[in-house]
């Protein structure tokens, strides 16, 4: 990627999130959904409708609002469990409770796997203890299945070449893994500089990672279990938290950010950013109902 001053960058709207997270592009509606975890809000942006922005209230610690097979019915992950959300009626329908073995945690990263199941992580709300886990939940399951425990701040979740890639932010480490019927099996670990947060994946297997606290994105090439550092992109926000490709061609990169924890935040902290790129992202997964 080129430097940020060589790419068209837009600050989207005036909303500034305390903790913006989990951007997801909906190709059916040509809109972007993301959450402000600490403010308990779902935000939705239509770039082709005069930059229209909707804001809906969410349950405490809603860390993700994801797509399902049914149009305008979304999947939400919160500290009260996994729910279906009817967007037009603003109505939540429960699917399962929060994991019984996750007491004292909150949800964090979440994504839909290629098989249509939900994967999500949990973490210590204070980001101190290694009490987080990775879970899998498919429609019809009685409860989420824990696949890996003893995580600090589990982040990034992408599937590439039959491997799963995720990160532990506080350990400054990416992992390449595979999954058996009951657990995640680590294949390789990669130490990185800084705090890796959420990521997006391109059709060419390039991982774009938001680097919390470093005002930048880092691009990697995934190949088997290898992680090759390519380049980075400077951003005008201190705490970029995640990113997702969107737009008609999935070439616009949307980046969420956070104001929380900053003593003297600048006026752009917590903003949603959009960058036109020469890359093409993969479409978001759909939860199988």
C-alpha positions in Angstrom: 0.0 0.0 0.0 1.1 3.6 -0.6 1.3 6.2 2.1 -2.0 7.6 3.3 -1.4 10.9 1.6 -1.2 9.1 -1.7 -4.6 7.4 -1.4 -8.0 9.0 -1.2 -9.0 9.0 2.5 -12.4 10.1 3.8 -13.5 10.8 7.4 -17.1 9.4 7.3 -19.6 11.5 9.1 -19.3 13.2 12.5 -19.9 10.2 14.8 -16.9 9.4 17.0 -17.0 6.1 18.8 -15.7 5.3 22.2 -14.8 1.8 20.9 -15.7 1.3 17.3 -15.3 -2.3 16.2 -16.3 -5.1 13.8 -17.1 -3.4 10.5 -19.1 -5.6 8.1 -20.1 -4.7 4.6 -23.6 -5.8 3.5 -23.5 -6.2 -0.3 -27.3 -6.7 -0.5 -28.0 -3.2 0.9 -24.7 -1.6 -0.1 -24.2 -0.5 3.5 -21.6 -0.8 6.3 -22.5 -2.0 9.8 -20.3 -1.6 12.8 -20.6 -1.2 16.6 -19.6 1.1 19.4 -19.1 -1.5 22.1 -18.9 0.9 25.1 -21.7 3.2 23.9 -24.0 0.1 23.2 -24.7 1.2 19.6 -25.1 -0.3 16.2 -24.2 2.1 13.4 -25.1 1.7 9.7 -23.8 3.8 6.9 -25.1 4.0 3.3 -22.4 5.8 1.1 -24.8 5.9 -1.9 -27.7 7.5 0.1 -26.2 10.9 0.8 -24.0 9.4 3.6 -27.0 8.3 5.6 -26.2 7.0 9.1 -28.5 5.1 11.3 -27.9 4.5 15.0 -29.7 1.7 17.0 -29.4 0.9 20.7 -27.8 -2.5 21.5 -27.5 -4.6 24.7 -24.4 -4.2 26.9 -21.1 -5.2 25.4 -22.4 -6.0 21.9 -19.2 -6.6 20.1 -20.5 -7.6 16.6 -23.5 -7.4 14.3 -23.1 -9.9 11.5 -24.9 -11.0 8.3 -27.3 -13.9 8.0 -28.8 -15.8 5.1 -32.0 -13.8 5.6 -31.9 -10.2 4.4 -32.2 -7.5 7.1 -32.0 -10.1 9.9 -28.6 -9.8 11.6 -26.7 -11.8 14.2 -25.6 -10.0 17.3 -23.1 -11.1 19.8 -23.3 -9.6 23.3 -22.7 -10.3 26.9 -26.3 -11.5 27.2 -25.8 -14.1 24.4 -26.3 -14.6 20.7 -29.4 -13.0 19.2 -31.1 -12.5 15.8 -31.9 -8.8 15.2 -34.8 -7.8 13.0 -33.4 -4.4 11.8 -36.7 -2.9 10.6 -38.6 -3.8 13.8 -35.6 -3.3 16.1 -36.5 -6.7 17.7 -34.1 -9.1 19.3 -34.8 -12.9 19.3 -32.5 -15.1 21.5 -30.5 -18.0 19.9 -28.3 -19.0 22.9 -27.1 -17.7 26.2 -23.6 -16.3 26.8 -21.2 -19.3 27.5 -21.6 -20.6 31.0 -17.8 -21.1 31.2 -17.1 -17.4 30.3 -18.2 -15.8 33.6 -16.3 -12.5 34.1 -15.6 -11.9 30.4 -17.1 -10.0 27.6 -17.3 -10.9 23.9 -14.7 -9.4 21.5 -13.9 -10.6 17.9 -16.6 -12.3 15.9 -17.0 -13.6 12.3 -18.9 -16.1 10.2 -16.9 -19.1 9.1 -17.0 -20.6 5.6 -19.4 -23.3 6.8 -21.9 -20.6 8.0 -21.2 -21.0 11.7 -20.5 -18.1 14.1 -17.0 -17.9 15.7 -16.4 -15.4 18.5 -13.9 -14.7 21.3 -14.2 -13.6 24.9 -11.8 -11.5 27.0 -11.2 -10.0 30.4 -13.0 -6.6 30.2 -9.9 -5.0 31.8 -7.6 -6.7 29.2 -5.3 -8.1 32.0 -6.1 -11.7 32.7 -5.7 -14.6 30.3 -9.3 -15.8 30.8 -10.5 -15.4 27.2 -11.5 -18.1 24.8 -12.6 -18.9 21.2 -16.1 -20.3 20.6 -18.1 -21.8 17.7 -21.9 -21.7 17.5 -24.1 -23.0 14.7 -27.8 -22.6 14.4 -29.5 -25.4 16.3 -26.7 -25.8 18.8 -27.7 -25.8 22.4 -24.7 -23.7 23.5 -21.5 -22.3 22.1 -18.6 -24.8 21.9 -15.3 -23.7 23.4 -12.4 -24.4 21.1 -9.5 -22.7 22.8 -9.0 -21.0 26.2 -6.3 -19.1 28.1 -6.5 -16.1 25.7 -5.7 -12.6 26.7 -7.2 -10.3 24.0 -8.2 -12.6 21.1 -8.5 -10.6 17.9 -8.5 -11.0 14.1 -10.4 -14.0 12.6 -10.0 -15.0 9.0 -9.9 -18.3 7.0 -7.4 -18.9 4.2 -6.2 -22.0 2.5 -7.9 -24.3 5.0 -6.2 -22.5 7.9 -7.5 -20.2 10.5 -5.6 -17.0 11.4 -6.2 -15.1 14.7 -4.2 -12.9 17.0 -3.7 -12.4 20.7 -3.2 -8.6 21.0 -1.5 -8.5 24.3 1.0 -11.2 23.3 1.8 -9.3 20.1 1.3 -12.5 18.1 -0.5 -13.9 15.2 -1.4 -17.6 15.0 -2.0 -20.0 12.1 -4.1 -22.9 13.1 -6.5 -25.7 12.1 -9.5 -27.0 13.9 -10.5 -30.5 14.9 -14.0 -31.5 16.1 -13.4 -30.0 19.5 -10.4 -27.7 19.6 -8.1 -25.3 17.7 -4.7 -26.7 17.0 -1.9 -24.2 16.6 0.4 -24.7 13.5 2.6 -21.6 13.7 3.0 -18.4 15.8 4.4 -15.1 14.5 5.6 -12.4 16.8 4.9 -8.8 15.5 5.6 -5.3 16.6 2.8 -3.5 18.4 -0.8 -4.5 19.2 -2.5 -6.4 16.4 -6.3 -5.7 16.4 -8.9 -6.6 13.8 -8.1 -7.4 10.2 -9.5 -7.8 6.7 -8.5 -10.3 4.0 -8.1 -9.8 0.2 -8.8 -12.2 -2.6 -5.0 -12.6 -3.0 -4.6 -13.7 0.6 -3.3 -10.4 1.9 -4.1 -9.7 5.5 -4.7 -6.0 6.4 -4.3 -5.5 10.1 -5.3 -2.5 12.3 -2.4 -1.7 14.6 -3.9 -0.4 17.9 -2.0 2.5 19.3 0.3 2.9 16.3 -1.8 4.9 13.9 -1.3 2.5 11.1 -2.4 -0.5 9.1 0.0 -3.3 8.3 -0.3 -5.5 5.2 0.9 -9.1 5.2 0.9 -11.9 2.6 -0.4 -15.2 3.9 1.1 -18.4 2.4 0.5 -21.7 4.1 1.4 -21.1 7.7 3.8 -18.2 6.8 3.2 -14.5 7.4 5.2 -12.2 5.2 5.4 -8.5 6.1 4.7 -6.3 3.0 4.2 -2.7 4.0 2.2 -0.3 6.2 -0.1 2.7 5.9 -0.2 5.7 8.2 -3.6 6.8 9.6 -4.8 10.0 11.2 -6.2 8.1 14.2 -4.2 6.7 17.1 -6.3 3.6 17.8 -7.5 1.9 14.6 -9.4 -1.1 15.8 -10.5 -3.1 12.7 -11.2 -2.9 9.0 -13.3 -4.4 6.3 -13.6 -4.1 2.5 -16.8 -2.6 1.1 -18.2 -0.7 -1.8 -19.6 -2.1 -5.1 -16.3 -3.7 -6.0 -15.1 -4.5 -2.4 -12.2 -2.2 -3.0 -13.0 0.5 -0.4 -11.4 -0.2 2.9 -13.4 0.9 6.0 -11.5 1.4 9.2 -13.0 1.7 12.7 -11.2 3.5 15.6 -11.6 4.3 19.3 -11.4 7.3 21.6 -11.5 5.3 24.8 -8.3 5.6 26.9 -6.9 8.6 25.1 -6.0 11.5 27.4 -6.1 14.2 24.7 -7.8 12.7 21.6 -7.7 14.7 18.4 -11.0 15.5 16.6 -10.7 12.4 14.4 -10.2 9.8 17.1 -13.1 7.3 17.1 -14.0 8.2 13.5 -14.9 5.7 10.7 -12.4 6.1 7.9 -12.7 5.1 4.2 -9.8 4.6 1.8 -10.1 3.8 -1.9 -7.5 1.0 -2.6 -6.3 -1.0 -5.6 -7.1 -4.2 -3.6 -10.2 -6.4 -3.6 -11.6 -7.8 -0.4 -13.6 -11.0 0.2 -17.4 -10.8 1.0 -18.5 -11.2 4.6 -19.8 -14.6 5.6 -23.5 -15.3 6.1 -24.8 -17.1 9.2 -26.7 -20.3 8.3 -30.2 -20.2 9.8 
